[in-house]
């Protein structure tokens, strides 16, 4: 029988999503950011917990760099990235004096910060908490899973790119999920072709269909493919809301479809 955690600061969080990948550079932080924006546009209140301690890029993607984290009676107050306060963010990037400062920490210190992020951030009421993790299956992943395991529902989104080398690493990530008891929401294939901003034609820059094939072989849902889109890249670099500004783009259709499938899948994780 699993231990039941004291709800604490996660008492008001209804769903928790871990975004994982077996390989770096597949666009995990991009998917985390755009999923949060897409869920926000579905009327959901969303938090993002950035536990990629050595590469905290989400504050830049949401134009939140340099903002301060304040203390309240319940702990840290996350940074709100919009005026309506529908997306809140916590990242180690807010705790560094210099944004170019490298996080050179040993495992125990990383574990302690991850546990503190889970227990001491005052999220308030959230429909979804999206947790952006570092690549691989390291100690940080184990610390994150162990800290969040008592909270339900908890599911994993696994991100890959079409190439065989990435798919192989993600296959190991799926094994990690099964060994740690994480329920898999589905697989997302990122950088799946190049979407021309002029004619909307999609050209397969890399190989094609690796993520979908992997999902079929593993017996888990395939949630969709997100193409390389210059408008999406520019939005992330400038900290703009891609979902709001480019509703006619190919990547918009893919991301909103994935968000809808996540909304449909999460309730089933409890059944």
Protein Blocks (a to p, Z undefined) as FASTA:
>chain_A
ZZdddfklmlmpmbdcddddfbehiommmmmmmmmmmmmmnopacddddfbfklcfklmm
nopghiacdddfklpadddfbfnlpaccddfklmpfblkbccdddfklmmmmmmmmmmmp
cgbjafbdcddddehjdfklmmmmmmmmmpccddddddddfbfklmmmmmmmmmmmmmno
pacfbdcdeheajadfklopacdfbaehklmmmmmmnopacfbdcdddfklmmmmmnopa
fklmmmmbmklmmmmmmmmmmmmmmmmmmZZ
